[in-house]
Amino acid sequence: MLKKKFLATAVGMALAGAGASPVIAAVKGAIPVKSVEFIGMAAPETAEQRAAAYTNAKAKVTFKSGGSRIYDLKYNTLFYNTDTIGGVTAGAIYDVTGTPLLDSNGNPMISESPDANSLIRIPARGGDKLFLVTHFEYDWLDTAGVDQYGKQPMTMSLASIAQDGKTGALAATGLKNIDMSAIDGLWIPCAGSLSPWNTHLGSEEYEPDARCQVESSCASGSIGLEGMERYLAGTKVANVYNYGIVPEVTVDGSGATRVVRHRTLGRVSRELVQVLPDERTVFQGDDGTYNVLTMFVADRKRDLSAGTLYAAKWQQISAENGGEADLAWVRLGHASDAELDSLVASGVTFADIFETAPVNKLADGSYEAPPAGFRQIIAGHNKGLVENLKLKPGMETAAAFLETRRFAAYMGATTEFEKFEGVTVNARDRKVYLAMTRLSSGMEDKPKDPANHIRIPKLLAGAVYQMDLATWKLDTEGRRIDSKYAGTHMKALVLGQDIAKDAAGNTAAVDRIANPDNLKYSEKMRTLFIGEDSSTLHINNFLWAYNVDTGKLSRILSLPAGAESTGLQAIDALGGHAYIMSNYQHAGDYSPNIDPALKGQLEPLIDKSKAAIGYLGGMPALE
């Protein structure tokens, strides 16, 4: 989720489907449900509507006992990024000592970009405890109006949550900053997920490019490490290989937190990780351009500290309707966090892993063949980068887990996915859903690229894909993959539609998705929830509900113009109520396509400094 060109929409939901915590999925007071149908809302029309986070959508619940009822959805704000609860400001940014950081005006740095939510229920004597972990992705504008993207360390907050048992209303009663010193700070955290074992699995996207540290230029367009140096405050030097990993947060009944980092899932521009029902297999998005689809299989259940990492190879069947392919899996390697910690502590650099050679682009746009012993790859970051690489002897593990995308391309996997973001699982049907914010760049037919696996027409509005899962599959070397959930086939399921610019400035149809980002699936509702990250195509971003049985697509939330919808988590049964956790970030970060007159109407209505952490309520607990 990169600001402006790479924003992300991830409005919160978690309807306790597979992969959701068995704790949060408690069904006290839940009603046996036959089906749920969302009755969508119209797109906003007035300036007041376009400036607000609101819904007038409904949910029709049909009960197994007979009959049905229609419930009005309502958007509720828990707190804003600027709110202070118990002396702690929600979006405040800190250094390693816990000291709040100040901007050039001497004011506290406060992020306007709340992202992932994990509402966690902890059984405790005297009553269960509720806590909400929230990522703050980046600081957009400081009080001097200067863009701070990638220039500041980031944070997670932990809110204590109280529930009104009668009305279901949630309230934040306490707030604290989660200490990230154990992992040397937090780098651009994006989406996240609640693990089946009730921990928060975070992310760090747009991982810093280690090649930039050993060469004078940075051809990949990588962001530098000054934010992490500011976090560490001279206590140590920031190491590029400490960022782009998975932070796992454990919360106990007292609200104490413990943070560990997992290197075993590789170092990529991770949108989020999704653990499958076996509690071992993980799929994860890789946000940016020319990116990779990876699968991790842990050695043990509920333990991501050791396992095997794979990368997908797209074997195209059709280019129609967003494309379709079989998937092959390239084994990248096996490692443990401890082994990789030692490797990074030894001071390994990019130059220790790969030898490089110059790349010569020819007049026709193709590339000269690499020197003998080298392989030519294209792998991305903020843009695709063609490189001639030679793996140095004995550096396979370092390459697989520290230079994951490069090594995947080196080994013949596909690194052509574009803005690959959300991932979620449908356990009953054995499907995984994956969001591609746009179908362009590497996903187009590019015969002059070093690799050209994906060859589909451009669709800037993007698509959600469906991946089938196999109970038994071999990797490309003929070895059995130790998982009953390996991806086997992938095709587009829900597509957006590009249009000529309309009067408001939309360049994608407003009654279809545009730039899908965060995804969550509800087993109880048989519904795929799709949050938008449209920085240019939609003037307002939306949250959609897509019924996988009927194919009905319903708009259920609209966010202020320029804001993206984040914090996607759905909870189908908590104290007799169901919730859709939903945040928004950087309101007023308008699409460049917006009608100037409309922008003039919106400017006085939208406070760019404020962002909300909240939820959609109004539904009963579902069983």
C-alpha positions as CSV (number, residue, x, y, z in Angstrom):
1,M,0.0,0.0,0.0
2,L,2.0,2.9,-1.2
3,K,0.6,6.4,-1.0
4,K,-0.8,8.0,-4.1
5,K,0.3,5.6,-6.8
6,F,0.3,2.6,-4.5
7,L,-2.5,3.2,-2.0
8,A,-4.5,0.5,-0.5
9,T,-8.0,-0.1,0.5
10,A,-8.7,-2.7,3.2
11,V,-11.8,-2.1,5.1
12,G,-12.2,-4.3,8.0
13,M,-13.9,-7.6,8.2
14,A,-13.5,-11.1,9.7
15,L,-16.5,-13.2,9.8
16,A,-14.7,-16.0,11.6
17,G,-14.1,-18.1,8.6
18,A,-11.3,-20.6,8.3
19,G,-8.0,-19.3,9.4
20,A,-9.8,-17.0,12.0
21,S,-9.0,-17.4,15.6
22,P,-11.0,-20.1,17.4
23,V,-11.2,-17.6,20.3
24,I,-12.6,-14.7,18.4
25,A,-15.1,-17.1,16.7
26,A,-16.9,-17.8,19.9
27,V,-20.6,-18.3,19.2
28,K,-22.2,-17.2,22.5
29,G,-25.7,-15.9,21.6
30,A,-25.2,-16.6,17.9
31,I,-28.1,-17.4,15.6
32,P,-28.1,-20.4,13.2
33,V,-28.1,-18.8,9.8
34,K,-29.1,-20.2,6.5
35,S,-27.9,-17.3,4.3
36,V,-26.9,-13.7,4.4
37,E,-27.5,-11.3,1.5
38,F,-26.2,-7.8,1.5
39,I,-28.4,-5.1,0.1
40,G,-26.0,-2.5,-1.4
41,M,-26.0,1.3,-1.3
42,A,-25.8,3.8,-4.1
43,A,-22.5,5.6,-4.8
44,P,-22.2,9.0,-3.1
45,E,-23.5,12.0,-5.1
46,T,-23.4,15.1,-2.9
47,A,-20.3,16.8,-1.6
48,E,-21.4,16.0,1.9
49,Q,-21.7,12.3,1.1
50,R,-18.3,12.3,-0.7
51,A,-16.6,13.8,2.3
52,A,-18.0,11.2,4.8
53,A,-17.4,7.7,5.9
54,Y,-21.0,6.3,5.8
55,T,-23.2,3.4,4.9
56,N,-26.9,3.0,4.2
57,A,-26.5,-0.6,3.2
58,K,-28.4,-3.5,4.8
59,A,-28.0,-7.2,5.5
60,K,-30.8,-9.7,5.0
61,V,-30.3,-12.6,7.3
62,T,-32.4,-15.8,6.6
63,F,-32.5,-18.1,9.6
64,K,-32.3,-21.9,9.6
65,S,-35.4,-22.0,11.9
66,G,-37.4,-20.1,9.2
67,G,-38.0,-16.5,8.4
68,S,-35.7,-13.6,7.8
69,R,-34.9,-10.1,9.0
70,I,-33.2,-7.1,7.4
71,Y,-30.7,-5.2,9.5
72,D,-29.4,-1.7,8.9
73,L,-25.6,-1.4,8.9
74,K,-24.0,1.5,10.7
75,Y,-20.5,2.9,10.6
76,N,-19.0,3.7,14.1
77,T,-15.8,5.4,14.9
78,L,-13.8,3.9,17.8
79,F,-11.2,6.7,17.8
80,Y,-9.3,8.9,15.5
81,N,-5.6,8.9,14.9
82,T,-5.4,12.3,16.7
83,D,-7.3,11.2,19.8
84,T,-5.5,10.8,23.1
85,I,-6.7,8.0,25.5
86,G,-5.1,7.6,28.8
87,G,-2.3,10.0,27.8
88,V,-1.4,8.1,24.6
89,T,-2.2,9.6,21.1
90,A,-3.3,6.9,18.7
91,G,-1.2,7.7,15.7
92,A,1.9,9.0,17.5
93,I,5.3,7.8,16.3
94,Y,8.1,6.8,18.7
95,D,11.8,6.0,18.7
96,V,13.5,3.0,20.3
97,T,13.4,4.6,23.7
98,G,9.6,5.2,23.5
99,T,10.1,8.9,23.0
100,P,7.6,10.6,20.7
101,L,9.2,11.9,17.5
102,L,8.7,15.6,16.5
103,D,8.4,17.2,13.1
104,S,10.3,20.3,11.8
105,N,7.7,22.5,13.6
106,G,8.4,20.8,16.9
107,N,5.0,19.1,16.8
108,P,4.5,15.3,17.4
109,M,4.6,13.2,14.3
110,I,1.1,11.6,14.0
111,S,0.3,9.1,11.3
112,E,-2.9,9.6,9.3
113,S,-2.7,6.0,8.0
114,P,-4.2,3.4,10.2
115,D,-4.2,0.1,8.4
116,A,-4.6,-3.5,9.7
117,N,-6.8,-4.4,12.6
118,S,-6.8,-7.5,14.7
119,L,-9.5,-7.6,17.4
120,I,-8.3,-10.2,19.8
121,R,-10.4,-11.9,22.6
122,I,-8.4,-13.2,25.5
123,P,-10.1,-15.5,28.0
124,A,-9.5,-14.3,31.5
125,R,-10.8,-14.8,35.1
126,G,-13.5,-12.3,35.9
127,G,-14.4,-11.8,32.2
128,D,-12.8,-12.1,28.8
129,K,-10.6,-9.2,27.6
130,L,-10.8,-7.5,24.2
131,F,-7.8,-5.9,22.6
132,L,-7.4,-4.2,19.2
133,V,-4.0,-4.2,17.4
134,T,-3.8,-1.5,14.7
135,H,-1.0,-0.8,12.2
136,F,-0.1,2.7,11.3
137,E,1.4,2.4,7.8
138,Y,3.1,5.7,7.2
139,D,3.0,9.4,8.0
140,W,1.5,11.3,5.1
141,L,1.9,15.0,5.9
142,D,3.6,16.6,8.9
143,T,2.4,19.9,10.3
144,A,4.6,21.8,7.8
145,G,2.7,20.0,5.0
146,V,5.8,17.9,4.0
147,D,5.2,14.4,2.6
148,Q,6.8,11.9,5.1
149,Y,6.2,8.7,3.2
150,G,8.9,6.2,4.0
151,K,10.9,8.8,6.0
152,Q,9.7,7.9,9.5
153,P,9.6,4.7,11.6
154,M,6.1,3.4,12.1
155,T,4.1,1.9,14.9
156,M,1.4,-0.4,16.1
157,S,-1.1,0.5,18.8
158,L,-2.9,-1.7,21.3
159,A,-6.4,-0.5,22.4
160,S,-8.3,-2.0,25.3
161,I,-11.9,-2.5,24.1
162,A,-15.1,-2.7,26.1
163,Q,-18.4,-4.1,24.7
164,D,-21.9,-3.1,25.7
165,G,-23.5,-6.5,26.0
166,K,-27.0,-5.1,25.1
167,T,-26.4,-2.7,22.2
168,G,-23.1,-4.3,21.0
169,A,-21.4,-0.9,21.0
170,L,-17.6,-1.1,21.2
171,A,-15.5,1.6,23.0
172,A,-11.7,2.1,23.4
173,T,-11.0,2.4,27.1
174,G,-7.2,2.4,27.0
175,L,-4.4,2.8,24.5
176,K,-0.7,2.1,24.3
177,N,2.2,2.0,21.8
178,I,3.4,-1.6,21.1
179,D,7.2,-1.7,21.7
180,M,9.0,-2.6,18.5
181,S,12.5,-2.5,19.9
182,A,12.9,-6.3,19.8
183,I,12.7,-6.2,16.0
184,D,14.7,-2.9,15.5
185,G,11.6,-1.0,14.6
186,L,8.7,-1.3,12.2
187,W,9.0,-0.6,8.5
188,I,5.9,0.5,6.6
189,P,3.4,-2.0,8.0
190,C,0.6,-2.7,5.6
191,A,-2.3,-5.2,6.0
192,G,-2.4,-8.0,8.6
193,S,-4.3,-11.0,9.8
194,L,-5.4,-12.7,13.0
195,S,-3.7,-16.1,13.2
196,P,-5.6,-19.3,14.1
197,W,-3.7,-19.3,17.3
198,N,-4.9,-15.8,18.3
199,T,-1.8,-13.7,17.5
200,H,-1.5,-10.7,15.2
201,L,0.5,-11.3,12.0
202,G,1.8,-8.1,10.6
203,S,3.7,-7.0,7.5
204,E,6.3,-4.7,6.1
205,E,6.0,-3.7,2.5
206,Y,8.3,-2.1,-0.1
207,E,11.3,-3.7,1.5
208,P,14.5,-1.6,1.2
209,D,16.6,-2.8,-1.7
210,A,19.9,-4.3,-0.3
211,R,21.6,-3.8,-3.7
212,C,21.2,0.0,-3.1
213,Q,23.4,-0.3,0.0
214,V,26.4,-1.6,-1.9
215,E,26.1,0.5,-5.1
216,S,26.1,4.2,-5.6
217,S,22.7,4.4,-7.3
218,C,19.3,2.8,-6.6
219,A,17.8,1.7,-9.9
220,S,14.9,-0.1,-8.2
221,G,13.5,3.1,-6.8
222,S,13.8,1.8,-3.2
223,I,13.1,4.0,-0.2
224,G,16.1,4.6,2.1
225,L,16.6,3.7,5.7
226,E,16.6,7.2,7.3
227,G,13.3,6.4,9.0
228,M,14.8,3.4,10.7
229,E,18.0,5.3,11.6
230,R,15.7,7.8,13.3
231,Y,14.0,5.1,15.2
232,L,17.2,3.5,16.4
233,A,18.5,6.9,17.6
234,G,22.1,6.0,17.4
235,T,21.8,2.8,19.4
236,K,22.8,0.8,16.4
237,V,23.0,1.0,12.6
238,A,19.9,0.0,10.6
239,N,20.4,-3.2,8.7
240,V,18.5,-3.5,5.4
241,Y,17.9,-7.2,5.9
242,N,15.9,-6.5,9.2
243,Y,13.0,-5.0,7.2
244,G,10.5,-6.6,4.9
245,I,9.7,-9.3,7.3
246,V,6.6,-10.6,9.3
247,P,6.2,-9.3,12.8
248,E,4.1,-11.5,15.1
249,V,2.4,-9.9,18.1
250,T,1.2,-11.9,21.1
251,V,-1.1,-10.2,23.6
252,D,-1.9,-11.6,27.1
253,G,-4.8,-11.0,29.4
254,S,-3.1,-8.1,31.1
255,G,-2.4,-6.3,27.7
256,A,1.3,-7.1,27.8
257,T,2.7,-7.7,24.3
258,R,5.6,-9.7,22.8
259,V,6.9,-9.1,19.3
260,V,9.0,-11.5,17.3
261,R,10.1,-11.3,13.6
262,H,9.8,-14.2,11.1
263,R,12.4,-14.2,8.3
264,T,11.3,-17.7,7.2
265,L,8.5,-16.4,5.0
266,G,11.0,-14.5,2.9
267,R,11.8,-10.8,2.4
268,V,9.3,-9.2,0.0
269,S,7.0,-6.2,-0.2
270,R,4.4,-8.1,1.9
271,E,0.8,-7.0,2.0
272,L,-0.2,-9.6,4.5
273,V,0.1,-13.3,5.3
274,Q,-2.9,-15.7,5.3
275,V,-2.6,-18.9,7.3
276,L,-4.7,-21.8,6.0
277,P,-6.8,-24.3,8.0
278,D,-3.9,-26.7,8.5
279,E,-2.2,-24.0,10.6
280,R,1.0,-24.6,8.6
281,T,0.5,-23.4,5.0
282,V,0.7,-19.7,4.3
283,F,0.1,-17.6,1.2
284,Q,1.2,-13.9,1.0
285,G,0.8,-10.9,-1.2
286,D,3.8,-9.0,-2.7
287,D,2.8,-5.4,-3.4
288,G,4.5,-3.4,-6.1
289,T,5.4,-4.1,-9.7
290,Y,6.9,-7.3,-11.1
291,N,6.2,-9.2,-8.0
292,V,5.9,-12.8,-6.8
293,L,3.4,-15.3,-5.4
294,T,4.9,-17.3,-2.5
295,M,3.8,-20.2,-0.4
296,F,5.3,-21.1,2.9
297,V,4.8,-24.5,4.7
298,A,5.8,-24.5,8.3
299,D,7.5,-27.5,9.9
300,R,5.0,-27.5,12.8
301,K,1.5,-26.2,13.4
302,R,1.1,-22.8,14.9
303,D,4.8,-22.1,14.6
304,L,6.2,-20.0,11.7
305,S,9.8,-20.1,12.9
306,A,10.9,-22.9,10.5
307,G,9.7,-24.2,7.2
308,T,10.0,-24.3,3.4
309,L,9.4,-21.4,1.0
310,Y,8.1,-21.8,-2.5
311,A,7.4,-19.4,-5.4
312,A,4.7,-19.9,-8.1
313,K,5.2,-20.2,-11.8
314,W,2.2,-19.1,-13.9
315,Q,1.5,-21.6,-16.8
316,Q,-1.0,-19.7,-18.8
317,I,-4.1,-21.3,-20.2
318,S,-6.1,-18.3,-21.3
319,A,-5.8,-14.5,-21.6
320,E,-9.6,-14.0,-21.5
321,N,-11.4,-12.2,-18.7
322,G,-8.3,-11.5,-16.6
323,G,-6.5,-14.7,-17.5
324,E,-6.3,-18.2,-16.3
325,A,-3.3,-20.5,-15.5
326,D,-2.1,-23.7,-13.8
327,L,0.5,-23.1,-11.1
328,A,3.8,-24.9,-10.6
329,W,5.8,-24.4,-7.4
330,V,9.5,-23.7,-7.4
331,R,11.2,-24.7,-4.1
332,L,13.3,-21.8,-2.9
333,G,14.6,-23.3,0.3
334,H,14.2,-24.4,3.9
335,A,15.4,-22.4,6.9
336,S,14.6,-21.4,10.5
337,D,14.4,-17.9,12.0
338,A,17.4,-18.8,14.2
339,E,19.5,-19.8,11.2
340,L,18.6,-16.6,9.3
341,D,19.1,-14.4,12.4
342,S,22.7,-15.7,12.6
343,L,23.2,-15.1,8.9
344,V,22.0,-11.4,9.1
345,A,24.1,-10.9,12.3
346,S,27.2,-12.1,10.4
347,G,26.9,-8.9,8.3
348,V,26.0,-10.6,5.0
349,T,25.4,-8.1,2.1
350,F,23.8,-8.2,-1.3
351,A,27.4,-8.4,-2.7
352,D,28.0,-11.6,-0.7
353,I,25.0,-13.3,-2.3
354,F,25.1,-12.2,-5.9
355,E,27.7,-11.2,-8.5
356,T,26.3,-8.7,-11.0
357,A,27.0,-7.8,-14.6
358,P,25.9,-4.8,-16.6
359,V,22.6,-5.0,-18.5
360,N,22.6,-3.7,-22.1
361,K,19.2,-2.7,-23.6
362,L,19.1,-2.9,-27.4
363,A,17.5,-0.4,-29.8
364,D,14.4,-2.7,-30.3
365,G,13.7,-2.7,-26.6
366,S,15.0,-6.2,-25.9
367,Y,18.0,-7.0,-23.8
368,E,21.4,-8.4,-24.8
369,A,22.0,-11.9,-23.5
370,P,23.8,-12.1,-20.1
371,P,27.5,-13.1,-19.9
372,A,28.3,-16.8,-19.4
373,G,27.4,-18.1,-16.0
374,F,24.9,-15.3,-15.4
375,R,21.1,-15.4,-15.5
376,Q,19.0,-12.4,-16.7
377,I,15.9,-11.7,-14.6
378,I,13.2,-9.1,-14.2
379,A,12.0,-8.5,-10.6
380,G,10.3,-5.6,-9.1
381,H,10.0,-3.1,-6.4
382,N,8.4,0.2,-7.3
383,K,9.2,-0.7,-10.8
384,G,10.5,-3.7,-12.8
385,L,14.3,-4.1,-12.8
386,V,16.2,-6.2,-15.3
387,E,19.4,-7.6,-13.8
388,N,22.2,-10.0,-14.7
389,L,23.0,-12.1,-11.6
390,K,25.2,-15.0,-10.7
391,L,24.6,-16.7,-7.4
392,K,27.7,-17.1,-5.3
393,P,28.6,-20.5,-4.0
394,G,26.9,-21.6,-0.9
395,M,24.5,-18.6,-0.8
396,E,21.3,-20.4,-1.7
397,T,19.7,-19.9,1.7
398,A,20.6,-16.2,1.9
399,A,19.2,-15.7,-1.6
400,A,16.0,-17.5,-0.9
401,F,15.1,-15.7,2.3
402,L,16.8,-12.4,2.1
403,E,16.5,-11.7,-1.7
404,T,13.3,-13.7,-2.2
405,R,11.9,-12.0,-5.3
406,R,15.2,-11.9,-7.1
407,F,15.9,-15.6,-6.3
408,A,12.5,-16.6,-7.3
409,A,13.1,-15.1,-10.7
410,Y,16.6,-16.6,-10.8
411,M,15.0,-20.0,-10.3
412,G,12.4,-19.6,-13.0
413,A,9.4,-18.6,-11.0
414,T,7.0,-15.9,-12.1
415,T,7.8,-12.3,-11.0
416,E,5.3,-10.5,-13.2
417,F,2.3,-10.0,-10.8
418,E,1.3,-6.3,-10.5
419,K,0.3,-4.7,-7.2
420,F,-0.5,-8.2,-5.7
421,E,-2.2,-7.3,-2.4
422,G,-4.8,-9.1,-0.3
423,V,-5.1,-12.8,0.3
424,T,-7.9,-14.7,2.1
425,V,-9.2,-18.3,2.3
426,N,-12.5,-20.1,1.7
427,A,-12.0,-23.3,3.6
428,R,-15.2,-25.1,2.7
429,D,-14.6,-24.7,-1.1
430,R,-10.8,-25.0,-0.8
431,K,-10.3,-21.7,-2.5
432,V,-7.9,-18.8,-1.9
433,Y,-8.7,-15.4,-3.2
434,L,-6.0,-12.9,-4.3
435,A,-6.2,-9.2,-5.2
436,M,-4.4,-7.6,-8.1
437,T,-4.9,-3.9,-7.8
438,R,-4.3,-3.5,-11.5
439,L,-3.5,-5.7,-14.4
440,S,-0.6,-4.0,-16.2
441,S,3.2,-3.9,-16.6
442,G,4.5,-7.5,-16.1
443,M,1.0,-9.0,-16.4
444,E,0.7,-7.7,-20.0
445,D,2.2,-9.5,-22.9
446,K,5.8,-8.2,-22.8
447,P,7.8,-10.5,-25.3
448,K,11.0,-8.4,-24.9
449,D,11.2,-8.9,-21.1
450,P,13.6,-11.5,-19.8
451,A,10.5,-13.5,-18.8
452,N,7.0,-13.4,-20.2
453,H,4.8,-15.9,-18.3
454,I,1.7,-13.7,-17.9
455,R,0.2,-12.4,-21.1
456,I,-3.2,-10.7,-20.5
457,P,-4.8,-7.4,-21.7
458,K,-4.3,-4.3,-19.5
459,L,-7.0,-3.6,-17.0
460,L,-6.2,-0.7,-14.7
461,A,-9.3,-1.3,-12.6
462,G,-7.8,-4.7,-11.5
463,A,-9.3,-8.0,-10.5
464,V,-9.7,-10.5,-7.7
465,Y,-8.4,-14.0,-8.6
466,Q,-9.5,-17.4,-7.3
467,M,-6.9,-20.1,-6.6
468,D,-7.9,-23.8,-6.3
469,L,-6.1,-25.9,-3.7
470,A,-4.6,-29.4,-4.1
471,T,-4.3,-32.1,-1.5
472,W,-1.2,-33.6,-3.1
473,K,1.2,-31.8,-5.4
474,L,4.9,-32.0,-6.5
475,D,7.2,-29.1,-6.9
476,T,9.1,-28.4,-10.1
477,E,11.9,-30.8,-9.0
478,G,9.5,-33.7,-8.4
479,R,9.5,-33.5,-4.7
480,R,6.2,-33.7,-2.8
481,I,5.0,-30.5,-1.1
482,D,4.2,-31.3,2.5
483,S,0.8,-29.5,2.5
484,K,-2.8,-30.3,1.7
485,Y,-3.3,-26.7,0.6
486,A,-0.9,-26.1,-2.3
487,G,-2.3,-23.8,-5.0
488,T,-3.0,-25.6,-8.3
489,H,-5.1,-23.4,-10.6
490,M,-5.8,-19.6,-10.8
491,K,-8.3,-17.5,-12.7
492,A,-9.9,-14.1,-12.4
493,L,-13.2,-14.1,-10.5
494,V,-14.3,-10.4,-10.0
495,L,-13.1,-7.7,-12.5
496,G,-13.3,-4.0,-12.6
497,Q,-14.1,-2.0,-15.7
498,D,-12.0,0.9,-17.1
499,I,-14.1,3.8,-18.6
500,A,-13.6,7.2,-20.1
501,K,-13.4,9.9,-17.3
502,D,-16.8,10.8,-16.1
503,A,-17.9,14.2,-14.7
504,A,-16.5,13.6,-11.2
505,G,-13.2,12.2,-12.5
506,N,-13.9,8.4,-12.1
507,T,-12.0,6.4,-14.8
508,A,-13.4,3.1,-13.6
509,A,-17.1,2.1,-13.4
510,V,-18.5,3.1,-10.0
511,D,-20.8,0.1,-9.8
512,R,-17.9,-2.4,-10.1
513,I,-14.7,-2.8,-8.1
514,A,-11.7,-0.7,-8.8
515,N,-8.2,-1.4,-7.6
516,P,-9.1,-4.2,-5.1
517,D,-6.7,-4.5,-2.2
518,N,-7.6,-6.1,1.1
519,L,-9.8,-9.2,1.1
520,K,-11.5,-11.2,3.7
521,Y,-13.9,-14.2,3.3
522,S,-16.7,-15.2,5.6
523,E,-17.6,-18.8,5.8
524,K,-20.9,-18.0,7.6
525,M,-22.0,-15.5,5.0
526,R,-20.5,-17.2,2.0
527,T,-19.2,-13.7,1.2
528,L,-15.9,-12.3,-0.1
529,F,-15.3,-8.8,1.2
530,I,-13.3,-6.6,-1.2
531,G,-11.8,-3.3,0.0
532,E,-10.6,-0.8,-2.7
533,D,-7.3,1.1,-3.0
534,S,-8.0,3.3,-5.9
535,S,-5.7,6.3,-5.9
536,T,-6.8,7.5,-9.4
537,L,-9.7,5.5,-10.8
538,H,-12.4,6.0,-8.1
539,I,-12.8,9.4,-6.5
540,N,-14.3,7.6,-3.4
541,N,-13.1,4.2,-2.4
542,F,-15.7,1.5,-1.4
543,L,-16.0,-1.7,0.5
544,W,-17.9,-4.5,-1.4
545,A,-19.5,-7.7,-0.5
546,Y,-19.4,-10.4,-3.2
547,N,-21.5,-13.6,-2.6
548,V,-19.6,-16.5,-4.0
549,D,-22.7,-18.6,-4.6
550,T,-24.9,-16.0,-6.4
551,G,-22.2,-13.7,-7.8
552,K,-24.0,-10.7,-6.4
553,L,-21.7,-7.6,-5.8
554,S,-23.0,-5.1,-3.2
555,R,-21.4,-1.8,-2.1
556,I,-21.6,-1.6,1.7
557,L,-19.4,1.3,2.7
558,S,-18.2,4.6,1.1
559,L,-15.1,6.5,2.4
560,P,-14.2,10.2,2.2
561,A,-12.8,11.3,-1.2
562,G,-9.1,10.4,-1.4
563,A,-9.2,8.0,1.6
564,E,-8.5,4.3,1.3
565,S,-10.4,1.8,3.3
566,T,-8.3,-0.3,5.7
567,G,-8.4,-2.5,8.8
568,L,-10.2,-5.4,7.2
569,Q,-11.4,-7.9,9.8
570,A,-14.8,-9.5,10.2
571,I,-16.1,-11.1,13.4
572,D,-19.4,-13.1,13.2
573,A,-20.0,-13.8,16.8
574,L,-18.9,-11.8,19.8
575,G,-21.2,-11.3,22.8
576,G,-24.3,-11.7,20.7
577,H,-23.2,-9.3,17.9
578,A,-21.3,-9.4,14.6
579,Y,-18.8,-6.7,13.5
580,I,-16.9,-5.5,10.4
581,M,-13.8,-3.7,11.6
582,S,-13.1,-0.8,9.3
583,N,-10.6,2.1,9.2
584,Y,-9.8,4.8,6.7
585,Q,-6.6,6.6,6.0
586,H,-5.3,9.9,4.4
587,A,-8.7,11.5,3.6
588,G,-8.4,14.3,1.1
589,D,-5.5,12.7,-0.8
590,Y,-7.4,13.3,-4.0
591,S,-7.2,11.5,-7.3
592,P,-5.4,13.7,-9.9
593,N,-8.5,13.0,-12.1
594,I,-10.9,14.7,-9.7
595,D,-13.1,17.5,-11.1
596,P,-11.6,20.8,-9.9
597,A,-15.0,22.2,-9.0
598,L,-15.8,19.0,-6.9
599,K,-12.4,19.3,-5.2
600,G,-13.2,22.9,-4.3
601,Q,-16.4,21.8,-2.6
602,L,-14.7,19.0,-0.7
603,E,-11.6,20.9,0.6
604,P,-13.5,22.7,3.5
605,L,-15.3,19.5,4.4
606,I,-12.4,17.1,4.8
607,D,-9.8,17.3,7.6
608,K,-6.6,15.8,6.1
609,S,-5.1,15.3,9.5
610,K,-7.8,12.9,10.8
611,A,-8.2,9.2,10.1
612,A,-10.6,6.8,11.8
613,I,-10.4,3.5,13.4
614,G,-13.9,2.0,13.5
615,Y,-16.3,-0.7,12.6
616,L,-19.6,-1.5,10.8
617,G,-22.2,-2.8,13.3
618,G,-25.9,-3.6,13.4
619,M,-25.9,-7.3,12.8
620,P,-26.6,-10.1,15.3
621,A,-24.0,-12.8,16.0
622,L,-24.1,-15.6,13.4
623,E,-23.7,-19.3,13.8
